[in-house]
């Protein structure tokens, strides 16, 4: 509650002081005429700094992610059914009945 009362007090004090008439203009207008060009230059400096920072960020991101696209496109990436894993292995060895029986016994041991 004290914080709100302080805020209201200082707000009313500053509002009253800035509305004091000096000639045909109040104090706020005189201060605005003096500080206006300085504030404009400050905003231009901040804007230029933000733009250059944004440009640097854009180029850095392009450098980081420029090499992430695959060399092949989706249309080029096809499955060749002749080379599919569903067909039998052409290098499969054919065993005689005796060799097959011997292998079964070795595997069961």
C-alpha positions as a Markdown table, in Angstrom:
| # | Residue | x | y | z |
|---|---|---|---|---|
| 1 | Unk | 0.0 | 0.0 | 0.0 |
| 2 | Unk | 2.9 | 2.4 | 0.8 |
| 3 | Unk | 4.4 | 1.6 | -2.6 |
| 4 | Unk | 1.2 | 2.7 | -4.4 |
| 5 | Unk | 1.0 | 5.8 | -2.3 |
| 6 | Unk | 4.6 | 6.7 | -3.2 |
| 7 | Unk | 4.0 | 6.1 | -6.9 |
| 8 | Unk | 0.9 | 8.4 | -6.8 |
| 9 | Unk | 2.8 | 11.1 | -4.9 |
| 10 | Unk | 5.8 | 11.1 | -7.2 |
| 11 | Unk | 3.6 | 11.0 | -10.3 |
| 12 | Unk | 1.6 | 14.0 | -9.2 |
| 13 | Unk | 4.7 | 15.9 | -8.2 |
| 14 | Unk | 6.4 | 15.3 | -11.6 |
| 15 | Unk | 3.1 | 16.1 | -13.5 |
| 16 | Unk | 2.8 | 19.4 | -11.5 |
| 17 | Unk | 6.4 | 20.4 | -12.1 |
| 18 | Unk | 6.3 | 19.7 | -15.8 |
| 19 | Unk | 3.2 | 21.7 | -16.3 |
| 20 | Unk | 4.7 | 25.0 | -14.9 |
| 21 | Unk | 4.3 | 27.7 | -17.5 |
| 22 | Unk | 7.4 | 29.4 | -18.6 |
| 23 | Unk | 6.4 | 32.1 | -21.0 |
| 24 | Unk | 3.8 | 30.7 | -23.5 |
| 25 | Unk | 5.0 | 27.1 | -23.1 |
| 26 | Unk | 5.1 | 24.8 | -20.1 |
| 27 | Unk | 8.3 | 23.2 | -18.8 |
| 28 | Unk | 7.7 | 19.9 | -20.5 |
| 29 | Unk | 7.6 | 21.5 | -24.0 |
| 30 | Unk | 10.8 | 23.4 | -23.3 |
| 31 | Unk | 12.6 | 20.2 | -22.1 |
| 32 | Unk | 11.2 | 18.3 | -25.2 |
| 33 | Unk | 12.7 | 21.0 | -27.5 |
| 34 | Unk | 16.1 | 20.7 | -25.9 |
| 35 | Unk | 16.2 | 16.9 | -25.6 |
| 36 | Unk | 14.3 | 16.0 | -28.8 |
| 37 | Unk | 17.3 | 15.9 | -31.3 |
| 38 | Unk | 19.4 | 14.0 | -28.7 |
| 39 | Unk | 16.6 | 11.4 | -28.3 |
| 40 | Unk | 16.1 | 11.1 | -32.0 |
| 41 | Unk | 19.9 | 10.4 | -32.5 |
| 42 | Unk | 19.8 | 7.9 | -29.7 |
| 43 | Unk | 16.9 | 6.0 | -31.2 |
| 44 | Unk | 18.7 | 6.0 | -34.6 |
| 45 | Unk | 21.8 | 4.6 | -33.1 |
| 46 | Unk | 19.8 | 1.8 | -31.3 |
| 47 | Unk | 17.9 | 1.0 | -34.5 |
| 48 | Unk | 21.1 | 0.8 | -36.6 |
| 49 | Unk | 22.8 | -1.4 | -33.9 |
| 50 | Unk | 19.8 | -3.7 | -33.8 |
| 51 | Unk | 19.7 | -4.0 | -37.6 |
| 52 | Unk | 23.4 | -4.8 | -37.8 |
| 53 | Unk | 23.0 | -7.3 | -35.0 |
| 54 | Unk | 20.1 | -8.9 | -36.9 |
| 55 | Unk | 22.1 | -9.1 | -40.1 |
| 56 | Unk | 25.0 | -10.7 | -38.3 |
| 57 | Unk | 22.6 | -13.2 | -36.8 |
| 58 | Unk | 21.0 | -14.0 | -40.1 |
| 59 | Unk | 24.4 | -14.7 | -41.8 |
| 60 | Unk | 25.5 | -16.8 | -38.9 |
| 61 | Unk | 22.4 | -18.9 | -39.0 |
| 62 | Unk | 22.7 | -19.3 | -42.8 |
| 63 | Unk | 26.3 | -20.5 | -42.3 |
| 64 | Unk | 25.3 | -22.9 | -39.5 |
| 65 | Unk | 22.3 | -24.5 | -41.3 |
| 66 | Unk | 23.4 | -24.0 | -44.9 |
| 67 | Unk | 25.0 | -27.5 | -45.0 |
| 68 | Unk | 22.1 | -29.4 | -43.4 |
| 69 | Unk | 20.0 | -30.1 | -46.6 |
| 70 | Unk | 20.6 | -33.5 | -48.1 |
| 71 | Unk | 22.2 | -33.8 | -51.5 |
| 72 | Unk | 19.5 | -36.0 | -52.9 |
| 73 | Unk | 16.0 | -34.8 | -53.3 |
| 74 | Unk | 12.9 | -36.8 | -52.3 |
| 75 | Unk | 12.2 | -37.7 | -55.9 |
| 76 | Unk | 15.6 | -39.3 | -56.4 |
| 77 | Unk | 15.3 | -41.4 | -53.2 |
| 78 | Unk | 13.5 | -44.5 | -54.4 |
| 79 | Unk | 13.5 | -48.1 | -53.3 |
| 80 | Unk | 14.9 | -50.5 | -55.9 |
| 81 | Unk | 12.8 | -53.7 | -55.5 |
| 82 | Unk | 15.5 | -55.8 | -57.2 |
| 83 | Unk | 17.8 | -54.9 | -54.3 |
| 84 | Unk | 15.2 | -55.3 | -51.6 |
| 85 | Unk | 15.9 | -57.4 | -48.6 |
| 86 | Unk | 12.8 | -59.5 | -49.3 |
| 87 | Unk | 14.5 | -61.6 | -51.9 |
| 88 | Unk | 16.7 | -64.6 | -51.1 |
| 89 | Unk | 20.4 | -64.1 | -50.5 |
| 90 | Unk | 22.2 | -65.1 | -53.7 |
| 91 | Unk | 25.3 | -66.0 | -51.7 |
| 92 | Unk | 23.4 | -68.6 | -49.6 |
| 93 | Unk | 25.3 | -71.9 | -49.6 |
| 94 | Unk | 23.7 | -75.2 | -50.5 |
| 95 | Unk | 24.6 | -78.0 | -48.1 |
| 96 | Unk | 24.4 | -81.7 | -48.7 |
| 97 | Unk | 22.2 | -83.8 | -46.3 |
| 98 | Unk | 25.3 | -85.0 | -44.4 |
| 99 | Unk | 26.6 | -81.4 | -43.9 |
| 100 | Unk | 23.2 | -80.1 | -42.9 |
| 101 | Unk | 22.9 | -82.9 | -40.3 |
| 102 | Unk | 26.4 | -82.2 | -39.0 |
| 103 | Unk | 25.6 | -78.5 | -38.7 |
| 104 | Unk | 22.4 | -79.2 | -36.8 |
| 105 | Unk | 24.2 | -81.4 | -34.3 |
| 106 | Unk | 26.9 | -78.7 | -33.8 |
| 107 | Unk | 24.3 | -76.0 | -33.2 |
| 108 | Unk | 22.3 | -78.1 | -30.8 |
| 109 | Unk | 25.3 | -78.8 | -28.6 |
